[in-house]
Amino acid sequence: MFDVIVIGGGVVGGTILRELTKYKLSVCLLEKENDVCMGQSKANSGIVHAGFDAAPDTLKAKFNVLGNMMMPAYTAELGVKFVNNGSLVVAFSEGEMQTLAQLKERGEKNGVSDMEIIDQEQLRALEPNISEEAMGALHAKTGGIVCPYGLTIAAIGNAMDNGAKLYTDFEVGAIDKNGAVFTVRSTKGETVEGKLVINCAGLASGKIAAMVGDNDIEVKARKGEYILLDRESGDFVSHTLFFTPTEKGKGILVTQTADRNILLGPTSEEMEVASTDTTASGLAFVIEKVRKMTKNAPLFNTITSFAGVRAYSSRHDFIIEESKRTAGVIHCAGIESPGLTSAPAIAKYVVEELVGNIVKLERNESFNGRRKADHYFKDLSNEEKNEIIKNDPSYGRIVCRCEQITEGEIVRAVRENPPAKNVDAVKRRTRAGMGRCQGGFCQPHVAEIIARELGIPFEQVTKNGEGSALVTGVSK
Ligand SMILES: Cc1cc2nc3c(=O)[nH]c(=O)nc-3n(C[C@H](O)[C@H](O)[C@H](O)COP(=O)(O)OP(=O)(O)OC[C@H]3O[C@@H](n4cnc5c(N)ncnc54)[C@H](O)[C@@H]3O)c2cc1C
């Protein structure tokens, strides 16, 4: 029996799991997919928002600003890439220049520091590839970029290193309560028992809430399509460039990623049935907007397109509360943007205030929050590389040529918490397959290493879990 069961291995569930391990509690995470970080936390813009977007006095505003402040130390402790690149909300008319002043005022109310409205000349000096039509911008110096899967995986891995247990391929299908004990049942019939349940199931958080009688939490899906450019284009922009928001939202952005790709998007499309397909019209819209925002966009360096699905609540704010009908359940539902930025602050609040309200929290003196830095072997000096290869020759064998990822790094991803069990899981941890050829060369080699490490036949290695076999059988 666990003290706390967390449902959903995204950035919210992951950071809460880690926060829980700071106390003397036995905790577990239930994730329906074959790996963690398979929902919104996998496919988003990776922006650590400054905090001027959300309406004052909302949970979004509060946790955005707190999360932004926490992010540099939080990512440093976990060894996750974070860059404080600053953001620019760009205006293209006098009317939009006035909106920037309102945004700045809203940001100040929310507690955002270091904002400045800059003119065309200052904007050009910061971003030489900005459109000739751009008139000025709101420069928010506290804006940043983070690797979203790096953060989620590191938080969950660190929680596991501190004793948390992870169950993957566990899709919660029912929750029963007998006395003070919850029995959480998977759709395949496995059960896990616990004293508290925290619902962090993203798009399914409304469904999980309904399992404990809270039928008033409605979570809907909105798709966002992206285009990703090769790292060769990494210097095209350095800040995150936003359009001035309208009633319809923030619009598309142009940004560097924490790994120095260029990311363009996302669109915003309501959906009845969640889907991560990209569409010709969605990508054409992104390109049209990128050409309005910038000049000389190196679109010839496109390496892939993808889509993420936002889980937004009908309350238009984060839903972070105890269940109204079942004592011992906490919901973190409809956590859309800025949920990635907010996650460390949400986790602290949920554990200290909500869990702490139900059980007595006692510090776990042996908690170690540090994790080995998420550096890539190729970024080391020749001396450092030689030293590592001397101890482990697998670091001398390059598997992914585009990203220069070694066999040693892939083996580490399979062995380390949370273990990578499929090809995409290795990709999210190491970047093998994230380069120009998108795994065309390295995928079979990565699969061979996974098969060897897990002691399973090659044919059983999947791309991303059940139903995604790489080969159908052995022919010779
Ligand atoms: C297109 C897009 C762009 C965004 N850009 C930004 C940004 O730039 N900055 C920012 O701060 N935020 C951004 N966000 C928001 C941010 O990504 C989310 O707020 C955050 O990832 C939410 O995390 P989560 O853990 O709540 O949900 P998720 O990451 O969706 O995790 C939920 C998990 O629950 C699992 N699950 C579902 N059902 C079950 C079940 N029955 N049993 C067990 N497990 C289950 C899922 O598989 C999933 O792993 C963006 C989101 C999108 C979609």
The ligand as an SDF file (V2000), in Angstrom:
LIG
                    3D

 53 58  0  0  0  0  0  0  0  0999 V2000
    0.8920   22.7850  -28.2150 C   0  0  0  0  0  0  0  0  0  0  0  0
    1.2440   23.1050  -26.7970 C   0  0  0  0  0  0  0  0  0  0  0  0
    2.1340   24.1280  -26.4980 C   0  0  0  0  0  0  0  0  0  0  0  0
    2.4460   24.4340  -25.1740 C   0  0  0  0  0  0  0  0  0  0  0  0
    3.4290   25.3400  -24.9050 N   0  0  0  0  0  0  0  0  0  0  0  0
    3.7710   25.6040  -23.6130 C   0  0  0  0  0  0  0  0  0  0  0  0
    4.8400   26.4830  -23.3090 C   0  0  0  0  0  0  0  0  0  0  0  0
    5.5400   26.9610  -24.1950 O   0  0  0  0  0  0  0  0  0  0  0  0
    5.0860   26.7740  -22.0050 N   0  0  0  0  0  0  0  0  0  0  0  0
    4.3440   26.2690  -20.9960 C   0  0  0  0  0  0  0  0  0  0  0  0
    4.5740   26.6250  -19.8460 O   0  0  0  0  0  0  0  0  0  0  0  0
    3.3640   25.3710  -21.2380 N   0  0  0  0  0  0  0  0  0  0  0  0
    3.0740   25.0210  -22.5230 C   0  0  0  0  0  0  0  0  0  0  0  0
    2.0930   24.1180  -22.8070 N   0  0  0  0  0  0  0  0  0  0  0  0
    1.3670   23.5180  -21.6920 C   0  0  0  0  0  0  0  0  0  0  0  0
    2.1280   22.3670  -21.0630 C   0  0  0  0  0  0  0  0  0  0  0  0
    2.6770   21.5220  -22.0350 O   0  0  0  0  0  0  0  0  0  0  0  0
    1.1430   21.6020  -20.1820 C   0  0  0  0  0  0  0  0  0  0  0  0
    0.5250   22.4950  -19.3160 O   0  0  0  0  0  0  0  0  0  0  0  0
    1.8090   20.5180  -19.3600 C   0  0  0  0  0  0  0  0  0  0  0  0
    2.6240   19.7020  -20.1630 O   0  0  0  0  0  0  0  0  0  0  0  0
    0.7230   19.6950  -18.6750 C   0  0  0  0  0  0  0  0  0  0  0  0
    1.3160   18.6090  -18.0460 O   0  0  0  0  0  0  0  0  0  0  0  0
    0.4070   17.4820  -17.3880 P   0  0  0  0  0  0  0  0  0  0  0  0
    1.3370   16.6360  -16.6180 O   0  0  0  0  0  0  0  0  0  0  0  0
   -0.7510   18.1100  -16.7000 O   0  0  0  0  0  0  0  0  0  0  0  0
   -0.2380   16.7090  -18.6170 O   0  0  0  0  0  0  0  0  0  0  0  0
    0.3820   15.6520  -19.6330 P   0  0  0  0  0  0  0  0  0  0  0  0
    1.7580   15.9770  -20.0120 O   0  0  0  0  0  0  0  0  0  0  0  0
   -0.6140   15.5240  -20.7240 O   0  0  0  0  0  0  0  0  0  0  0  0
    0.4530   14.3040  -18.7970 O   0  0  0  0  0  0  0  0  0  0  0  0
   -0.6720   13.5220  -18.5140 C   0  0  0  0  0  0  0  0  0  0  0  0
   -0.2400   12.0780  -18.4910 C   0  0  0  0  0  0  0  0  0  0  0  0
   -1.3160   11.2840  -18.0300 O   0  0  0  0  0  0  0  0  0  0  0  0
   -1.3100   10.0740  -18.7480 C   0  0  0  0  0  0  0  0  0  0  0  0
   -2.6490    9.4850  -18.6450 N   0  0  0  0  0  0  0  0  0  0  0  0
   -3.7740    9.8760  -19.2770 C   0  0  0  0  0  0  0  0  0  0  0  0
   -4.7980    9.0760  -18.9440 N   0  0  0  0  0  0  0  0  0  0  0  0
   -4.3210    8.1720  -18.0730 C   0  0  0  0  0  0  0  0  0  0  0  0
   -4.9070    7.0790  -17.3810 C   0  0  0  0  0  0  0  0  0  0  0  0
   -6.1960    6.7540  -17.5150 N   0  0  0  0  0  0  0  0  0  0  0  0
   -4.1200    6.3200  -16.5760 N   0  0  0  0  0  0  0  0  0  0  0  0
   -2.7940    6.6130  -16.4240 C   0  0  0  0  0  0  0  0  0  0  0  0
   -2.1940    7.6420  -17.0720 N   0  0  0  0  0  0  0  0  0  0  0  0
   -2.9470    8.4270  -17.8730 C   0  0  0  0  0  0  0  0  0  0  0  0
   -0.9230   10.4960  -20.1480 C   0  0  0  0  0  0  0  0  0  0  0  0
   -0.4470    9.4260  -20.9280 O   0  0  0  0  0  0  0  0  0  0  0  0
    0.1290   11.5470  -19.8690 C   0  0  0  0  0  0  0  0  0  0  0  0
    1.4280   11.0070  -19.8320 O   0  0  0  0  0  0  0  0  0  0  0  0
    1.7980   23.7500  -24.1230 C   0  0  0  0  0  0  0  0  0  0  0  0
    0.9190   22.6960  -24.4190 C   0  0  0  0  0  0  0  0  0  0  0  0
    0.6810   22.3500  -25.7390 C   0  0  0  0  0  0  0  0  0  0  0  0
   -0.1720   21.1590  -26.0290 C   0  0  0  0  0  0  0  0  0  0  0  0
  1  2  1  0
  2  3  1  0
  2 52  2  0
  3  4  2  0
  4  5  1  0
  4 50  1  0
  5  6  2  0
  6  7  1  0
  6 13  1  0
  7  8  2  0
  7  9  1  0
  9 10  1  0
 10 11  2  0
 10 12  1  0
 12 13  2  0
 13 14  1  0
 14 15  1  0
 14 50  1  0
 15 16  1  0
 16 17  1  0
 16 18  1  0
 18 19  1  0
 18 20  1  0
 20 21  1  0
 20 22  1  0
 22 23  1  0
 23 24  1  0
 24 25  2  0
 24 26  1  0
 24 27  1  0
 27 28  1  0
 28 29  2  0
 28 30  1  0
 28 31  1  0
 31 32  1  0
 32 33  1  0
 33 34  1  0
 33 48  1  0
 34 35  1  0
 35 36  1  0
 35 46  1  0
 36 37  1  0
 36 45  1  0
 37 38  2  0
 38 39  1  0
 39 40  1  0
 39 45  2  0
 40 41  1  0
 40 42  2  0
 42 43  1  0
 43 44  2  0
 44 45  1  0
 46 47  1  0
 46 48  1  0
 48 49  1  0
 50 51  2  0
 51 52  1  0
 52 53  1  0
M  END
$$$$
